[in-house]
Amino acid sequence: MFDFDPTGGWLALAAVAYVAFMIGRMSAAKGETAGEREMRRMQEEQAAEDAFASLSPSVQADVDQLLAEKKIIEAVKVIRENTGKGLKESKDVVDQRRKQFAS
């Protein structure tokens, strides 16, 4: 009969997982250079700043207060409700605002 070696099985599984991981990394970075990634990041940061600036002063103050209280999820919710942006874009706005507080 077939004699199964558990160590060899785990090794084969690890090899398959590694290959799948590497294929995923290659396909994610496909066609985008480091300069293009940096440009996209800068555009996302500018869009986040513009979105925050478009909010009314009272909403901006509410978001700032929530961030001061470390209530990040609530701040994201306020951004989403007032801008109509998706979760990622709203999180980007909050992250950009937190960067401005840190500097």
Biopython code that builds the backbone (N, CA, C, O; Angstrom):
import numpy as np
from Bio.PDB.StructureBuilder import StructureBuilder

atoms = [
    (1, "MET", "N", (0.824, -1.186, 0.000)),
    (1, "MET", "CA", (0.000, 0.000, 0.000)),
    (1, "MET", "C", (0.869, 1.250, 0.000)),
    (1, "MET", "O", (2.098, 1.187, -0.018)),
    (2, "PHE", "N", (0.194, 2.367, 0.021)),
    (2, "PHE", "CA", (0.871, 3.652, 0.027)),
    (2, "PHE", "C", (1.217, 4.029, 1.453)),
    (2, "PHE", "O", (0.343, 4.066, 2.320)),
    (3, "ASP", "N", (2.480, 4.307, 1.698)),
    (3, "ASP", "CA", (2.939, 4.712, 3.022)),
    (3, "ASP", "C", (3.098, 6.231, 3.025)),
    (3, "ASP", "O", (3.978, 6.764, 2.348)),
    (4, "PHE", "N", (2.247, 6.932, 3.787)),
    (4, "PHE", "CA", (2.233, 8.397, 3.812)),
    (4, "PHE", "C", (3.138, 8.906, 4.929)),
    (4, "PHE", "O", (2.989, 8.525, 6.090)),
    (5, "ASP", "N", (4.064, 9.762, 4.562)),
    (5, "ASP", "CA", (4.981, 10.385, 5.526)),
    (5, "ASP", "C", (4.430, 11.772, 5.885)),
    (5, "ASP", "O", (4.393, 12.642, 5.014)),
    (6, "PRO", "N", (4.004, 12.010, 7.119)),
    (6, "PRO", "CA", (3.426, 13.305, 7.499)),
    (6, "PRO", "C", (4.377, 14.477, 7.270)),
    (6, "PRO", "O", (3.933, 15.558, 6.884)),
    (7, "THR", "N", (5.657, 14.287, 7.497)),
    (7, "THR", "CA", (6.618, 15.364, 7.288)),
    (7, "THR", "C", (6.657, 15.764, 5.819)),
    (7, "THR", "O", (6.677, 16.952, 5.495)),
    (8, "GLY", "N", (6.669, 14.790, 4.943)),
    (8, "GLY", "CA", (6.676, 15.082, 3.509)),
    (8, "GLY", "C", (5.392, 15.769, 3.072)),
    (8, "GLY", "O", (5.413, 16.625, 2.188)),
    (9, "GLY", "N", (4.281, 15.399, 3.682)),
    (9, "GLY", "CA", (3.002, 16.042, 3.357)),
    (9, "GLY", "C", (2.997, 17.511, 3.729)),
    (9, "GLY", "O", (2.545, 18.355, 2.955)),
    (10, "TRP", "N", (3.501, 17.814, 4.918)),
    (10, "TRP", "CA", (3.565, 19.210, 5.350)),
    (10, "TRP", "C", (4.529, 20.008, 4.489)),
    (10, "TRP", "O", (4.290, 21.179, 4.193)),
    (11, "LEU", "N", (5.608, 19.374, 4.095)),
    (11, "LEU", "CA", (6.585, 20.034, 3.239)),
    (11, "LEU", "C", (5.970, 20.359, 1.876)),
    (11, "LEU", "O", (6.166, 21.452, 1.345)),
    (12, "ALA", "N", (5.226, 19.405, 1.316)),
    (12, "ALA", "CA", (4.563, 19.635, 0.034)),
    (12, "ALA", "C", (3.526, 20.740, 0.162)),
    (12, "ALA", "O", (3.414, 21.586, -0.725)),
    (13, "LEU", "N", (2.771, 20.747, 1.247)),
    (13, "LEU", "CA", (1.767, 21.784, 1.476)),
    (13, "LEU", "C", (2.425, 23.154, 1.593)),
    (13, "LEU", "O", (1.930, 24.133, 1.034)),
    (14, "ALA", "N", (3.526, 23.225, 2.308)),
    (14, "ALA", "CA", (4.245, 24.487, 2.450)),
    (14, "ALA", "C", (4.773, 24.982, 1.100)),
    (14, "ALA", "O", (4.740, 26.181, 0.821)),
    (15, "ALA", "N", (5.258, 24.063, 0.268)),
    (15, "ALA", "CA", (5.765, 24.441, -1.055)),
    (15, "ALA", "C", (4.643, 24.987, -1.922)),
    (15, "ALA", "O", (4.834, 25.981, -2.624)),
    (16, "VAL", "N", (3.482, 24.357, -1.884)),
    (16, "VAL", "CA", (2.334, 24.829, -2.676)),
    (16, "VAL", "C", (1.886, 26.206, -2.177)),
    (16, "VAL", "O", (1.587, 27.088, -2.983)),
    (17, "ALA", "N", (1.838, 26.393, -0.865)),
    (17, "ALA", "CA", (1.441, 27.686, -0.304)),
    (17, "ALA", "C", (2.423, 28.782, -0.707)),
    (17, "ALA", "O", (2.012, 29.897, -1.027)),
    (18, "TYR", "N", (3.709, 28.471, -0.692)),
    (18, "TYR", "CA", (4.722, 29.454, -1.072)),
    (18, "TYR", "C", (4.574, 29.851, -2.541)),
    (18, "TYR", "O", (4.637, 31.033, -2.878)),
    (19, "VAL", "N", (4.380, 28.876, -3.399)),
    (19, "VAL", "CA", (4.212, 29.165, -4.831)),
    (19, "VAL", "C", (2.969, 30.022, -5.043)),
    (19, "VAL", "O", (3.011, 30.978, -5.818)),
    (20, "ALA", "N", (1.861, 29.699, -4.370)),
    (20, "ALA", "CA", (0.638, 30.490, -4.507)),
    (20, "ALA", "C", (0.857, 31.920, -4.018)),
    (20, "ALA", "O", (0.370, 32.869, -4.633)),
    (21, "PHE", "N", (1.580, 32.074, -2.925)),
    (21, "PHE", "CA", (1.888, 33.397, -2.391)),
    (21, "PHE", "C", (2.698, 34.210, -3.395)),
    (21, "PHE", "O", (2.390, 35.375, -3.645)),
    (22, "MET", "N", (3.721, 33.605, -3.966)),
    (22, "MET", "CA", (4.577, 34.319, -4.922)),
    (22, "MET", "C", (3.809, 34.697, -6.188)),
    (22, "MET", "O", (4.009, 35.784, -6.729)),
    (23, "ILE", "N", (2.949, 33.824, -6.655)),
    (23, "ILE", "CA", (2.135, 34.146, -7.832)),
    (23, "ILE", "C", (1.224, 35.324, -7.517)),
    (23, "ILE", "O", (1.049, 36.215, -8.348)),
    (24, "GLY", "N", (0.644, 35.334, -6.322)),
    (24, "GLY", "CA", (-0.207, 36.445, -5.910)),
    (24, "GLY", "C", (0.545, 37.753, -5.843)),
    (24, "GLY", "O", (0.030, 38.788, -6.268)),
    (25, "ARG", "N", (1.748, 37.723, -5.317)),
    (25, "ARG", "CA", (2.561, 38.951, -5.248)),
    (25, "ARG", "C", (2.913, 39.466, -6.630)),
    (25, "ARG", "O", (2.875, 40.671, -6.878)),
    (26, "MET", "N", (3.256, 38.549, -7.533)),
    (26, "MET", "CA", (3.628, 38.974, -8.884)),
    (26, "MET", "C", (2.436, 39.569, -9.611)),
    (26, "MET", "O", (2.586, 40.551, -10.338)),
    (27, "SER", "N", (1.257, 38.995, -9.428)),
    (27, "SER", "CA", (0.096, 39.505, -10.139)),
    (27, "SER", "C", (-0.375, 40.826, -9.541)),
    (27, "SER", "O", (-0.930, 41.653, -10.265)),
    (28, "ALA", "N", (-0.171, 41.052, -8.239)),
    (28, "ALA", "CA", (-0.594, 42.295, -7.604)),
    (28, "ALA", "C", (0.272, 43.469, -8.064)),
    (28, "ALA", "O", (-0.239, 44.576, -8.237)),
    (29, "ALA", "N", (1.544, 43.251, -8.261)),
    (29, "ALA", "CA", (2.455, 44.316, -8.651)),
    (29, "ALA", "C", (2.617, 44.409, -10.158)),
    (29, "ALA", "O", (3.430, 45.195, -10.645)),
    (30, "LYS", "N", (1.869, 43.633, -10.889)),
    (30, "LYS", "CA", (2.007, 43.541, -12.334)),
    (30, "LYS", "C", (1.823, 44.907, -13.000)),
    (30, "LYS", "O", (0.769, 45.533, -12.882)),
    (31, "GLY", "N", (2.845, 45.346, -13.686)),
    (31, "GLY", "CA", (2.758, 46.541, -14.499)),
    (31, "GLY", "C", (2.854, 47.852, -13.741)),
    (31, "GLY", "O", (2.709, 48.904, -14.364)),
    (32, "GLU", "N", (3.087, 47.856, -12.448)),
    (32, "GLU", "CA", (3.168, 49.095, -11.701)),
    (32, "GLU", "C", (4.581, 49.260, -11.150)),
    (32, "GLU", "O", (5.050, 48.442, -10.359)),
    (33, "THR", "N", (5.240, 50.308, -11.569)),
    (33, "THR", "CA", (6.594, 50.566, -11.102)),
    (33, "THR", "C", (6.551, 51.254, -9.745)),
    (33, "THR", "O", (5.488, 51.671, -9.283)),
    (34, "ALA", "N", (7.703, 51.368, -9.115)),
    (34, "ALA", "CA", (7.779, 52.044, -7.816)),
    (34, "ALA", "C", (7.341, 53.506, -7.947)),
    (34, "ALA", "O", (6.670, 54.041, -7.065)),
    (35, "GLY", "N", (7.720, 54.134, -9.034)),
    (35, "GLY", "CA", (7.318, 55.525, -9.265)),
    (35, "GLY", "C", (5.812, 55.663, -9.425)),
    (35, "GLY", "O", (5.208, 56.616, -8.932)),
    (36, "GLU", "N", (5.215, 54.706, -10.115)),
    (36, "GLU", "CA", (3.757, 54.733, -10.299)),
    (36, "GLU", "C", (3.038, 54.495, -8.974)),
    (36, "GLU", "O", (2.013, 55.120, -8.705)),
    (37, "ARG", "N", (3.566, 53.599, -8.149)),
    (37, "ARG", "CA", (2.973, 53.367, -6.826)),
    (37, "ARG", "C", (3.057, 54.634, -5.978)),
    (37, "ARG", "O", (2.094, 54.992, -5.301)),
    (38, "GLU", "N", (4.194, 55.307, -6.012)),
    (38, "GLU", "CA", (4.363, 56.538, -5.256)),
    (38, "GLU", "C", (3.402, 57.616, -5.751)),
    (38, "GLU", "O", (2.817, 58.345, -4.950)),
    (39, "MET", "N", (3.241, 57.717, -7.058)),
    (39, "MET", "CA", (2.317, 58.701, -7.636)),
    (39, "MET", "C", (0.880, 58.394, -7.214)),
    (39, "MET", "O", (0.127, 59.307, -6.874)),
    (40, "ARG", "N", (0.498, 57.125, -7.232)),
    (40, "ARG", "CA", (-0.852, 56.728, -6.818)),
    (40, "ARG", "C", (-1.065, 57.047, -5.345)),
    (40, "ARG", "O", (-2.131, 57.529, -4.963)),
    (41, "ARG", "N", (-0.062, 56.784, -4.517)),
    (41, "ARG", "CA", (-0.160, 57.082, -3.085)),
    (41, "ARG", "C", (-0.339, 58.582, -2.849)),
    (41, "ARG", "O", (-1.145, 58.991, -2.013)),
    (42, "MET", "N", (0.412, 59.393, -3.584)),
    (42, "MET", "CA", (0.298, 60.845, -3.438)),
    (42, "MET", "C", (-1.078, 61.333, -3.884)),
    (42, "MET", "O", (-1.647, 62.231, -3.263)),
    (43, "GLN", "N", (-1.614, 60.749, -4.955)),
    (43, "GLN", "CA", (-2.949, 61.120, -5.425)),
    (43, "GLN", "C", (-4.015, 60.748, -4.400)),
    (43, "GLN", "O", (-4.955, 61.509, -4.172)),
    (44, "GLU", "N", (-3.866, 59.563, -3.775)),
    (44, "GLU", "CA", (-4.816, 59.145, -2.748)),
    (44, "GLU", "C", (-4.754, 60.075, -1.547)),
    (44, "GLU", "O", (-5.793, 60.411, -0.977)),
    (45, "GLU", "N", (-3.553, 60.501, -1.148)),
    (45, "GLU", "CA", (-3.412, 61.425, -0.034)),
    (45, "GLU", "C", (-4.058, 62.765, -0.356)),
    (45, "GLU", "O", (-4.725, 63.355, 0.493)),
    (46, "GLN", "N", (-3.862, 63.248, -1.586)),
    (46, "GLN", "CA", (-4.459, 64.526, -1.978)),
    (46, "GLN", "C", (-5.979, 64.420, -2.014)),
    (46, "GLN", "O", (-6.672, 65.351, -1.601)),
    (47, "ALA", "N", (-6.502, 63.306, -2.498)),
    (47, "ALA", "CA", (-7.952, 63.104, -2.530)),
    (47, "ALA", "C", (-8.512, 63.068, -1.106)),
    (47, "ALA", "O", (-9.603, 63.580, -0.855)),
    (48, "ALA", "N", (-7.768, 62.464, -0.177)),
    (48, "ALA", "CA", (-8.206, 62.420, 1.219)),
    (48, "ALA", "C", (-8.225, 63.819, 1.822)),
    (48, "ALA", "O", (-9.171, 64.177, 2.525)),
    (49, "GLU", "N", (-7.200, 64.607, 1.556)),
    (49, "GLU", "CA", (-7.165, 65.979, 2.065)),
    (49, "GLU", "C", (-8.307, 66.800, 1.490)),
    (49, "GLU", "O", (-8.941, 67.573, 2.208)),
    (50, "ASP", "N", (-8.574, 66.637, 0.200)),
    (50, "ASP", "CA", (-9.668, 67.366, -0.447)),
    (50, "ASP", "C", (-11.020, 66.967, 0.141)),
    (50, "ASP", "O", (-11.887, 67.818, 0.341)),
    (51, "ALA", "N", (-11.201, 65.679, 0.416)),
    (51, "ALA", "CA", (-12.456, 65.210, 0.987)),
    (51, "ALA", "C", (-12.667, 65.809, 2.371)),
    (51, "ALA", "O", (-13.784, 66.211, 2.699)),
    (52, "PHE", "N", (-11.630, 65.878, 3.184)),
    (52, "PHE", "CA", (-11.762, 66.464, 4.516)),
    (52, "PHE", "C", (-12.062, 67.954, 4.412)),
    (52, "PHE", "O", (-12.889, 68.480, 5.157)),
    (53, "ALA", "N", (-11.390, 68.627, 3.491)),
    (53, "ALA", "CA", (-11.599, 70.062, 3.323)),
    (53, "ALA", "C", (-13.020, 70.375, 2.839)),
    (53, "ALA", "O", (-13.526, 71.470, 3.084)),
    (54, "SER", "N", (-13.662, 69.429, 2.158)),
    (54, "SER", "CA", (-15.012, 69.666, 1.645)),
    (54, "SER", "C", (-16.081, 69.548, 2.728)),
    (54, "SER", "O", (-17.232, 69.923, 2.501)),
    (55, "LEU", "N", (-15.716, 69.031, 3.900)),
    (55, "LEU", "CA", (-16.671, 68.893, 4.993)),
    (55, "LEU", "C", (-16.926, 70.255, 5.642)),
    (55, "LEU", "O", (-16.080, 71.148, 5.593)),
    (56, "SER", "N", (-18.090, 70.395, 6.242)),
    (56, "SER", "CA", (-18.400, 71.638, 6.951)),
    (56, "SER", "C", (-17.485, 71.752, 8.169)),
    (56, "SER", "O", (-17.000, 70.745, 8.685)),
    (57, "PRO", "N", (-17.253, 72.980, 8.623)),
    (57, "PRO", "CA", (-16.371, 73.160, 9.789)),
    (57, "PRO", "C", (-16.852, 72.398, 11.026)),
    (57, "PRO", "O", (-16.030, 71.916, 11.804)),
    (58, "SER", "N", (-18.156, 72.283, 11.218)),
    (58, "SER", "CA", (-18.646, 71.572, 12.403)),
    (58, "SER", "C", (-18.353, 70.071, 12.297)),
    (58, "SER", "O", (-18.029, 69.435, 13.300)),
    (59, "VAL", "N", (-18.464, 69.509, 11.105)),
    (59, "VAL", "CA", (-18.154, 68.091, 10.915)),
    (59, "VAL", "C", (-16.652, 67.870, 11.062)),
    (59, "VAL", "O", (-16.224, 66.875, 11.647)),
    (60, "GLN", "N", (-15.854, 68.791, 10.536)),
    (60, "GLN", "CA", (-14.403, 68.693, 10.714)),
    (60, "GLN", "C", (-14.046, 68.699, 12.193)),
    (60, "GLN", "O", (-13.190, 67.931, 12.631)),
    (61, "ALA", "N", (-14.702, 69.567, 12.967)),
    (61, "ALA", "CA", (-14.439, 69.631, 14.407)),
    (61, "ALA", "C", (-14.862, 68.330, 15.084)),
    (61, "ALA", "O", (-14.181, 67.852, 15.992)),
    (62, "ASP", "N", (-15.990, 67.753, 14.644)),
    (62, "ASP", "CA", (-16.435, 66.476, 15.210)),
    (62, "ASP", "C", (-15.411, 65.378, 14.947)),
    (62, "ASP", "O", (-15.082, 64.599, 15.842)),
    (63, "VAL", "N", (-14.908, 65.321, 13.716)),
    (63, "VAL", "CA", (-13.915, 64.306, 13.355)),
    (63, "VAL", "C", (-12.645, 64.514, 14.170)),
    (63, "VAL", "O", (-12.081, 63.554, 14.693)),
    (64, "ASP", "N", (-12.195, 65.752, 14.281)),
    (64, "ASP", "CA", (-10.990, 66.042, 15.061)),
    (64, "ASP", "C", (-11.170, 65.633, 16.529)),
    (64, "ASP", "O", (-10.250, 65.098, 17.147)),
    (65, "GLN", "N", (-12.365, 65.890, 17.079)),
    (65, "GLN", "CA", (-12.632, 65.509, 18.462)),
    (65, "GLN", "C", (-12.591, 63.992, 18.623)),
    (65, "GLN", "O", (-12.018, 63.485, 19.587)),
    (66, "LEU", "N", (-13.194, 63.268, 17.682)),
    (66, "LEU", "CA", (-13.168, 61.809, 17.740)),
    (66, "LEU", "C", (-11.741, 61.273, 17.640)),
    (66, "LEU", "O", (-11.382, 60.319, 18.330)),
    (67, "LEU", "N", (-10.939, 61.882, 16.789)),
    (67, "LEU", "CA", (-9.548, 61.446, 16.658)),
    (67, "LEU", "C", (-8.758, 61.759, 17.927)),
    (67, "LEU", "O", (-7.896, 60.976, 18.327)),
    (68, "ALA", "N", (-9.041, 62.882, 18.557)),
    (68, "ALA", "CA", (-8.363, 63.220, 19.809)),
    (68, "ALA", "C", (-8.714, 62.209, 20.898)),
    (68, "ALA", "O", (-7.904, 61.925, 21.780)),
    (69, "GLU", "N", (-9.933, 61.671, 20.823)),
    (69, "GLU", "CA", (-10.379, 60.662, 21.787)),
    (69, "GLU", "C", (-10.006, 59.241, 21.356)),
    (69, "GLU", "O", (-10.380, 58.267, 22.010)),
    (70, "LYS", "N", (-9.261, 59.133, 20.243)),
    (70, "LYS", "CA", (-8.826, 57.834, 19.699)),
    (70, "LYS", "C", (-10.004, 56.961, 19.267)),
    (70, "LYS", "O", (-9.927, 55.734, 19.340)),
    (71, "LYS", "N", (-11.082, 57.583, 18.822)),
    (71, "LYS", "CA", (-12.263, 56.871, 18.338)),
    (71, "LYS", "C", (-12.230, 56.860, 16.812)),
    (71, "LYS", "O", (-12.996, 57.560, 16.150)),
    (72, "ILE", "N", (-11.332, 56.058, 16.280)),
    (72, "ILE", "CA", (-11.059, 56.053, 14.849)),
    (72, "ILE", "C", (-12.244, 55.503, 14.061)),
    (72, "ILE", "O", (-12.604, 56.055, 13.021)),
    (73, "ILE", "N", (-12.841, 54.439, 14.538)),
    (73, "ILE", "CA", (-13.964, 53.832, 13.811)),
    (73, "ILE", "C", (-15.121, 54.811, 13.719)),
    (73, "ILE", "O", (-15.754, 54.930, 12.670)),
    (74, "GLU", "N", (-15.403, 55.512, 14.809)),
    (74, "GLU", "CA", (-16.481, 56.491, 14.791)),
    (74, "GLU", "C", (-16.168, 57.637, 13.825)),
    (74, "GLU", "O", (-17.064, 58.153, 13.157)),
    (75, "ALA", "N", (-14.890, 58.032, 13.756)),
    (75, "ALA", "CA", (-14.489, 59.085, 12.823)),
    (75, "ALA", "C", (-14.696, 58.632, 11.385)),
    (75, "ALA", "O", (-15.149, 59.411, 10.546)),
    (76, "VAL", "N", (-14.368, 57.381, 11.099)),
    (76, "VAL", "CA", (-14.587, 56.845, 9.748)),
    (76, "VAL", "C", (-16.078, 56.865, 9.420)),
    (76, "VAL", "O", (-16.467, 57.206, 8.303)),
    (77, "LYS", "N", (-16.906, 56.502, 10.389)),
    (77, "LYS", "CA", (-18.358, 56.512, 10.166)),
    (77, "LYS", "C", (-18.861, 57.917, 9.846)),
    (77, "LYS", "O", (-19.691, 58.093, 8.954)),
    (78, "VAL", "N", (-18.362, 58.910, 10.568)),
    (78, "VAL", "CA", (-18.777, 60.294, 10.321)),
    (78, "VAL", "C", (-18.373, 60.717, 8.908)),
    (78, "VAL", "O", (-19.155, 61.343, 8.192)),
    (79, "ILE", "N", (-17.161, 60.375, 8.518)),
    (79, "ILE", "CA", (-16.695, 60.711, 7.163)),
    (79, "ILE", "C", (-17.592, 60.050, 6.122)),
    (79, "ILE", "O", (-18.022, 60.694, 5.165)),
    (80, "ARG", "N", (-17.871, 58.760, 6.313)),
    (80, "ARG", "CA", (-18.711, 58.031, 5.353)),
    (80, "ARG", "C", (-20.096, 58.656, 5.234)),
    (80, "ARG", "O", (-20.621, 58.811, 4.131)),
    (81, "GLU", "N", (-20.687, 59.014, 6.378)),
    (81, "GLU", "CA", (-22.030, 59.585, 6.374)),
    (81, "GLU", "C", (-22.080, 60.939, 5.684)),
    (81, "GLU", "O", (-23.072, 61.276, 5.038)),
    (82, "ASN", "N", (-21.016, 61.713, 5.821)),
    (82, "ASN", "CA", (-21.030, 63.083, 5.308)),
    (82, "ASN", "C", (-20.440, 63.247, 3.914)),
    (82, "ASN", "O", (-20.622, 64.288, 3.284)),
    (83, "THR", "N", (-19.740, 62.235, 3.430)),
    (83, "THR", "CA", (-19.151, 62.352, 2.093)),
    (83, "THR", "C", (-19.739, 61.361, 1.103)),
    (83, "THR", "O", (-19.683, 61.581, -0.106)),
    (84, "GLY", "N", (-20.303, 60.269, 1.611)),
    (84, "GLY", "CA", (-20.807, 59.228, 0.715)),
    (84, "GLY", "C", (-19.694, 58.352, 0.156)),
    (84, "GLY", "O", (-19.925, 57.546, -0.746)),
    (85, "LYS", "N", (-18.493, 58.510, 0.688)),
    (85, "LYS", "CA", (-17.362, 57.701, 0.215)),
    (85, "LYS", "C", (-17.441, 56.303, 0.798)),
    (85, "LYS", "O", (-18.147, 56.062, 1.777)),
    (86, "GLY", "N", (-16.710, 55.387, 0.187)),
    (86, "GLY", "CA", (-16.654, 54.012, 0.652)),
    (86, "GLY", "C", (-15.770, 53.894, 1.882)),
    (86, "GLY", "O", (-15.177, 54.867, 2.348)),
    (87, "LEU", "N", (-15.701, 52.675, 2.390)),
    (87, "LEU", "CA", (-14.950, 52.419, 3.618)),
    (87, "LEU", "C", (-13.465, 52.741, 3.455)),
    (87, "LEU", "O", (-12.887, 53.421, 4.302)),
    (88, "LYS", "N", (-12.841, 52.261, 2.376)),
    (88, "LYS", "CA", (-11.406, 52.495, 2.187)),
    (88, "LYS", "C", (-11.104, 53.985, 2.044)),
    (88, "LYS", "O", (-10.165, 54.492, 2.656)),
    (89, "GLU", "N", (-11.897, 54.681, 1.239)),
    (89, "GLU", "CA", (-11.659, 56.102, 1.031)),
    (89, "GLU", "C", (-11.862, 56.885, 2.326)),
    (89, "GLU", "O", (-11.108, 57.814, 2.615)),
    (90, "SER", "N", (-12.875, 56.515, 3.101)),
    (90, "SER", "CA", (-13.118, 57.188, 4.378)),
    (90, "SER", "C", (-11.985, 56.914, 5.356)),
    (90, "SER", "O", (-11.570, 57.810, 6.092)),
    (91, "LYS", "N", (-11.491, 55.705, 5.371)),
    (91, "LYS", "CA", (-10.351, 55.352, 6.236)),
    (91, "LYS", "C", (-9.117, 56.129, 5.805)),
    (91, "LYS", "O", (-8.334, 56.565, 6.650)),
    (92, "ASP", "N", (-8.933, 56.308, 4.500)),
    (92, "ASP", "CA", (-7.806, 57.101, 4.003)),
    (92, "ASP", "C", (-7.899, 58.549, 4.490)),
    (92, "ASP", "O", (-6.888, 59.153, 4.847)),
    (93, "VAL", "N", (-9.122, 59.106, 4.504)),
    (93, "VAL", "CA", (-9.318, 60.479, 4.991)),
    (93, "VAL", "C", (-8.919, 60.565, 6.460)),
    (93, "VAL", "O", (-8.212, 61.488, 6.862)),
    (94, "VAL", "N", (-9.370, 59.608, 7.254)),
    (94, "VAL", "CA", (-9.049, 59.606, 8.684)),
    (94, "VAL", "C", (-7.545, 59.426, 8.888)),
    (94, "VAL", "O", (-6.942, 60.118, 9.709)),
    (95, "ASP", "N", (-6.941, 58.504, 8.150)),
    (95, "ASP", "CA", (-5.493, 58.288, 8.291)),
    (95, "ASP", "C", (-4.708, 59.540, 7.922)),
    (95, "ASP", "O", (-3.727, 59.877, 8.585)),
    (96, "GLN", "N", (-5.132, 60.227, 6.870)),
    (96, "GLN", "CA", (-4.442, 61.447, 6.448)),
    (96, "GLN", "C", (-4.582, 62.528, 7.514)),
    (96, "GLN", "O", (-3.631, 63.257, 7.796)),
    (97, "ARG", "N", (-5.759, 62.627, 8.099)),
    (97, "ARG", "CA", (-5.970, 63.620, 9.159)),
    (97, "ARG", "C", (-5.130, 63.286, 10.388)),
    (97, "ARG", "O", (-4.594, 64.187, 11.033)),
    (98, "ARG", "N", (-5.012, 62.002, 10.717)),
    (98, "ARG", "CA", (-4.182, 61.598, 11.850)),
    (98, "ARG", "C", (-2.715, 61.949, 11.596)),
    (98, "ARG", "O", (-2.003, 62.331, 12.525)),
    (99, "LYS", "N", (-2.261, 61.825, 10.358)),
    (99, "LYS", "CA", (-0.881, 62.204, 10.012)),
    (99, "LYS", "C", (-0.674, 63.699, 10.277)),
    (99, "LYS", "O", (0.371, 64.115, 10.778)),
    (100, "GLN", "N", (-1.685, 64.490, 9.934)),
    (100, "GLN", "CA", (-1.566, 65.938, 10.132)),
    (100, "GLN", "C", (-1.510, 66.290, 11.617)),
    (100, "GLN", "O", (-0.830, 67.240, 12.003)),
    (101, "PHE", "N", (-2.221, 65.531, 12.451)),
    (101, "PHE", "CA", (-2.153, 65.746, 13.894)),
    (101, "PHE", "C", (-0.756, 65.412, 14.413)),
    (101, "PHE", "O", (-0.233, 66.102, 15.288)),
    (102, "ALA", "N", (-0.162, 64.365, 13.880)),
    (102, "ALA", "CA", (1.141, 63.906, 14.366)),
    (102, "ALA", "C", (2.260, 64.880, 14.028)),
    (102, "ALA", "O", (3.254, 64.965, 14.750)),
    (103, "SER", "N", (2.100, 65.615, 12.930)),
    (103, "SER", "CA", (3.194, 66.509, 12.529)),
    (103, "SER", "C", (3.074, 67.892, 13.081)),
    (103, "SER", "O", (3.929, 68.738, 12.818)),
]
sb = StructureBuilder()
sb.init_structure("model")
sb.init_model(0)
sb.init_chain("A")
sb.init_seg("    ")
for serial, (resi, resn, name, xyz) in enumerate(atoms, 1):
    if name == "N":
        sb.init_residue(resn, " ", resi, " ")
    sb.init_atom(name, np.array(xyz, "f"), 0.0, 1.0, " ", f" {name:<3s}", serial, name[0])
structure = sb.get_structure()
